[in-house]
Amino acid sequence: MDSTDIANLQGYASFFMTVFLVIMLYGYIIYLYRSEKKGERDYEKYGRIALDDEIDSTPVEDKPASQRYKDEEK
């Protein structure tokens, strides 16, 4: 293999990796949108964590962690 073959291979690999990552990103966005529409999670509440970060702030979820894990196992 000479250097032009390697350069072409790197170009194709970077192009296909970019396409793959874009497809994965859009798939993840669609997953988040669908799960929010179904009412499984409200991701906007989690987005406000960084803005409302006081010790006396209300929790994002009312259930304690131990109770959430018990509910998920059922």
Residue pairs with C-beta under 8 A, 6 or more apart in sequence:
32 43
35 41
36 42
36 43
45 60
46 60
49 60
61 68
63 71
